[in-house]
Every structure is written in C-alpha cells, then in structure tokens.
C-alpha cells in the first residue's frame, strides 16, 4: 500500500492529482513460499490503493530470482506516479518567508521506527494499519489546500530531519514539538507553513489532526526551548553528510 500511497501524497501535497502508476517489482526467488507470499501481498496492497485513488497501473515490470548464494534481496515494489495540477504555483519544500505559522497535519494510521530504528538494530518495525480509503481521502483533502507557502511530507527519518531540511534555504523556525514525534515515521504527516488563509483551510480538514507548531523566521531552528541549531550548522551537516556518502561509494 505504501509504495503507491507515499508518492501519491507527495504529489497531493503540492496540489497534483495522482493519475497513473508505473512500477518496477523486484523480488528474490519466487519458488520460496515466503517470497511469493510477499509478491502476492504487494500486488494486493497496490491494487487496493490504486482503486481508491482511481489511478491505474499503466506500465511496469517484474524482476524475480534476485538472489546471491541463496540469499534473496529485500522485496522491493518500486513505483512512479504521474499527476496533474491546474495551479499556477506550487508550495516550496522549504520555509520561504519569516512570520508564517507552521502546522503539522497527521493522519493516524501506522507508525514505524523508520531509518533510525534500522540503524539501531537492522530492521524496521511498525504498529497500526494502513487504510487505503482513509489515505485516498487524505490525498484529496491535501489537493484542496491552496494557500500553503511551504509543504513537505515527513519521511523515514522522522519529523526532526524534515524540519531541518525545510530550513536549508535560510529561513529558520521556532517550534514546540513533542520529543516523541521527532524520530521514526508516522504514516502519514505533512508540515505546512503559511498565513491566516492556510490556517482557515486546515481547520476544515475532516480526516486528520492539525497541530500548530510555531512560527518561521530567524537564522536558527529552535525546538522546545531545549534545542537550538544555527542554520549554517544544519547546512554543513546536511551537505557534508552527502559528500562523505559519495566519497565512500567512490
């Protein structure tokens, strides 16, 4: 479900209606019952999500027997989605203007330890359930939010990293965020920033929780009066991290 739901929400949060899906389904040895079971479950979940979105799978491929010395790859149903928007402008993925209110919009469904848990013990565990109907309704409501200056779907590294990345172009924020929200991933959450018109739009959302976090502005990212990081330090950590990653690959 998530292989279709997550990219559909990535489109919706920028005002695009998901129209169609292409896939690349990569699995190990299908003669292994567990692998074939994962393949069948993936198809079922993708089918349910596509039906709710009215976004058919129009192309793709399946790759089996991806294994080395009897060890299968991690089953990977990868997808790409195409969408359509009639808007002249779309919200940025970073904070752009000081003095904007910052909101966290949460669809209660499933929570995982995300990439932080993977680094700790090599696996990701999840609690809860993904409901295709609720996710599709969430996507439709996101498409109707037209007055956001900034909008970003929270990813696997959690809310803390998402907020940090939204500050990378030079506009900081002062926010009150529950510490338990910062790590891991709650499927699904969106950070919005904007003015009073955005606030009025978000109050009309029916399927989610809306939490006001604080205001944009300044040259720091400040969280809960206990963590304050200069934006230049965030940029250095972010871009140096990518540089070290590629140097290690080389």
C-alpha positions in Angstrom: 0.0 0.0 0.0 2.7 2.4 1.0 4.5 2.0 -2.4 1.6 3.8 -4.0 0.3 5.8 -1.1 3.5 7.7 -0.3 4.2 9.0 -3.8 0.5 9.9 -4.3 0.7 12.0 -1.1 4.0 13.6 -2.4 2.0 14.7 -5.4 -1.1 15.7 -3.5 0.7 17.9 -1.0 2.0 20.0 -4.0 -1.5 20.2 -5.4 -1.3 17.4 -8.0 -4.0 14.8 -8.6 -2.4 11.3 -9.0 -3.5 9.9 -12.4 -1.5 6.8 -13.2 1.2 4.5 -11.8 4.2 2.6 -13.3 6.0 0.0 -11.3 9.2 -2.0 -11.1 8.7 -5.0 -8.8 11.9 -6.6 -7.6 11.9 -9.9 -5.7 14.0 -12.9 -4.9 13.3 -16.5 -5.7 9.6 -17.0 -6.3 10.0 -20.7 -5.6 10.4 -19.6 -2.0 6.9 -19.5 -0.5 7.7 -16.5 1.7 9.0 -14.5 -1.3 5.9 -15.4 -3.4 3.7 -14.5 -0.5 5.3 -11.1 -0.3 4.8 -10.6 -4.0 1.1 -11.5 -3.8 0.6 -9.3 -0.8 2.3 -6.4 -2.5 0.1 -6.7 -5.6 -3.0 -6.8 -3.4 -2.0 -3.7 -1.5 -1.0 -1.8 -4.6 -4.3 -2.8 -6.3 -6.4 -1.6 -3.3 -4.6 1.8 -3.2 -4.8 2.3 -6.9 -8.5 1.6 -6.9 -9.1 4.1 -4.1 -7.1 6.8 -6.0 -8.6 5.9 -9.4 -5.0 5.8 -10.6 -4.4 2.7 -12.7 -1.1 0.9 -13.2 -0.4 1.6 -16.9 3.1 0.1 -17.3 5.8 -1.7 -15.4 7.8 -4.9 -15.0 8.6 -7.7 -12.6 12.1 -9.0 -11.8 12.4 -12.3 -10.0 15.3 -14.5 -8.9 17.3 -11.6 -7.5 19.5 -13.6 -5.1 23.2 -14.3 -4.4 24.3 -17.6 -2.9 20.8 -18.5 -1.8 20.2 -15.1 -0.2 17.3 -13.1 -1.6 17.2 -9.3 -1.9 14.8 -7.4 0.2 11.4 -7.4 -1.7 11.1 -4.0 -3.3 7.9 -2.9 -5.1 9.1 0.5 -6.6 6.7 2.8 -8.2 6.5 6.1 -10.1 3.3 8.2 -10.3 2.2 11.0 -12.7 -0.2 13.7 -11.7 -1.9 16.8 -13.0 -2.3 20.2 -11.4 -4.2 23.3 -12.6 -2.4 25.7 -10.2 -0.1 28.4 -11.4 2.2 28.0 -8.4 3.0 25.1 -6.0 4.3 25.4 -2.4 8.0 25.1 -1.8 9.6 22.3 0.2 11.5 24.7 2.4 10.4 27.7 4.5 10.5 30.8 2.4 9.1 33.7 4.5 9.5 34.7 8.1 6.4 35.1 10.3 4.5 32.2 8.8 2.6 29.8 11.0 3.8 26.2 10.9 1.3 23.3 11.2 1.7 19.5 11.4 -1.1 17.6 9.8 -1.3 14.0 10.9 -3.3 11.0 9.5 -3.5 8.5 12.3 -2.7 5.1 10.8 0.7 3.4 11.2 4.0 4.3 13.0 7.4 2.8 12.4 10.9 3.3 13.8 12.0 4.4 10.4 15.6 4.8 9.4 16.7 5.5 13.0 15.4 2.1 14.1 17.1 0.4 11.1 20.4 1.9 12.1 20.0 0.7 15.7 19.0 -2.9 15.1 18.9 -3.5 11.3 15.2 -3.7 10.9 12.0 -1.6 10.9 9.0 -2.5 13.0 5.6 -1.0 12.5 2.4 -0.6 14.6 -1.0 0.1 13.3 -2.7 -0.4 9.9 -2.8 1.5 6.6 -6.3 2.1 5.3 -6.5 2.8 1.6 -9.8 4.6 1.9 -8.5 7.0 4.5 -5.3 7.6 2.6 -7.1 8.4 -0.6 -9.4 10.8 1.3 -6.3 12.4 2.9 -4.8 12.8 -0.6 -8.0 14.5 -1.9 -8.0 16.9 1.1 -4.3 17.7 0.6 -5.1 18.7 -3.0 -7.6 21.2 -1.8 -5.0 23.1 0.4 -4.2 26.0 -1.8 -2.7 28.7 0.4 0.4 27.0 1.7 3.7 28.8 1.2 5.6 25.6 2.2 4.6 22.0 2.3 6.6 18.8 2.9 5.6 15.2 3.6 7.5 13.7 6.6 9.8 10.9 5.6 11.5 7.8 7.1 14.0 9.8 9.1 11.1 11.5 11.0 9.8 14.9 11.8 13.1 16.3 13.2 15.0 15.8 9.9 12.1 17.1 7.9 12.0 20.3 9.8 15.8 20.7 9.5 15.6 20.2 5.7 12.9 22.8 5.5 15.4 25.3 6.9 18.1 24.7 4.4 17.4 27.7 2.2 18.0 30.2 5.0 14.7 30.7 6.9 14.6 29.2 10.3 11.8 28.5 12.8 10.9 28.4 16.4 8.7 25.4 17.2 7.2 23.4 20.0 7.2 19.8 19.1 6.7 16.7 21.3 10.0 14.9 21.6 8.4 11.5 20.7 7.4 13.0 17.3 10.9 13.8 16.2 12.3 10.3 15.5 10.8 7.5 13.5 8.0 7.9 10.9 4.3 8.2 11.4 2.4 7.4 8.2 1.4 10.0 7.2 2.3 13.5 8.3 2.7 16.8 6.4 4.4 20.0 7.5 2.7 23.2 6.2 3.6 26.8 6.6 1.5 29.8 5.6 -0.7 32.6 6.8 -4.3 33.0 8.1 -5.8 31.7 4.8 -3.9 28.5 5.2 -5.0 28.2 8.9 -8.6 28.5 7.8 -8.2 25.8 5.2 -6.6 23.4 7.6 -9.4 23.9 10.1 -11.8 22.5 7.6 -9.9 19.2 7.2 -12.1 16.3 8.5 -9.9 13.2 8.5 -6.7 14.4 10.2 -5.3 16.1 13.3 -3.9 19.6 12.9 -1.3 20.9 15.3 0.1 24.4 15.3 3.9 24.1 16.0 5.1 27.7 15.9 6.5 30.4 13.5 9.1 30.6 10.8 11.9 33.1 10.9 15.4 33.8 12.2 18.7 32.1 11.5 18.2 29.1 13.8 16.0 26.0 14.1 14.7 26.1 17.7 12.8 23.2 19.2 11.0 23.2 22.6 13.4 25.8 24.2 15.9 23.0 24.6 17.4 22.5 21.1 18.7 25.4 19.0 20.9 24.9 15.9 22.2 27.6 13.6 21.1 27.2 10.0 24.7 27.3 8.8 25.4 24.3 11.1 22.4 22.4 9.6 23.6 23.1 6.1 27.2 21.9 6.9 25.9 18.7 8.5 23.5 18.0 5.6 25.7 18.7 2.7 28.9 17.2 4.3 26.9 14.1 5.0 26.1 13.7 1.3 29.7 14.4 0.4 31.0 11.7 2.7 28.4 9.2 1.4 29.6 9.7 -2.2 33.2 9.6 -1.2 32.6 6.3 0.5 31.0 4.9 -2.6 33.9 6.0 -4.7 
